[in-house]
Amino acid sequence: MKPVIGSPLDRLLTVSLLLSLALTAVSSVCYALSGWNDSTGAVLHILGAALGPLMILHVATYLDGAPLLATVALAVGVVGSAGVVGYGFNTIEVALGGVDLVDATGAAVIIKPLGLCWPLGLLLLGVGLLRTGSVPRAYAAGLVLASVVFPVSRIANIAWLAVAVDVVLLVCLAAAAFGERAGRRAAGATPPVTAVSG
């Protein structure tokens, strides 16, 4: 189901997509400048991740031709956003002198699989966009590439790569969103073709 262009739901999903990706990118810049335990970066990180489910839902609506893949991507992405939020709170806890859950055992290990669900959800969306052709292939390919490199940049603590990944995600998904909206608007403005009998 695609929301009506200009409706409150459409505006919410579009703004959430832009804000989620922009906040995440700025948080990565904060981490790159001040280290992975920067509390300002963590707050922006949490806010961006909290909007993640709406962003995933927005992109999933483009996959009309792959409803099962859209459903799985949505479920995995929403679960993954919980992991990303968890990593943000973990960063704040470490900044305040608390235990780093990434290095802890027991129940704390849940943060890792949850966190990995986020790039997996993005990857599924990228594959779906490539399969359906609902957005230009360059944007879909950028999403696939960024989703593969995302965990590498975070697990290996490569701050500049994390920033690059976030910028690619922002550019590709924002361009895809506005392109898809323009396409729907144009399709809605096109008068129906009537058959002419000869």
Secondary structure, 3 states (H helix, E strand, C coil): CCCCCCCHHHHHHHHHHHHHHHHHHHHHHHHHHHCCCCHHHHHHHHHHHHCHHHHHHHHHCCCCCCHHHHHHHHHHHHHHHHHHHHHHHHHHHHHCCCCCHHHCCHHHHHHHHHHHHHHHHHHHHHHHHHHHCCCCHHHHHHHHHHHHHHHHHHHCCCHHHHHHHHHHHHHHHHHHHHHHHHHHHHHHHCCCCCCCCC
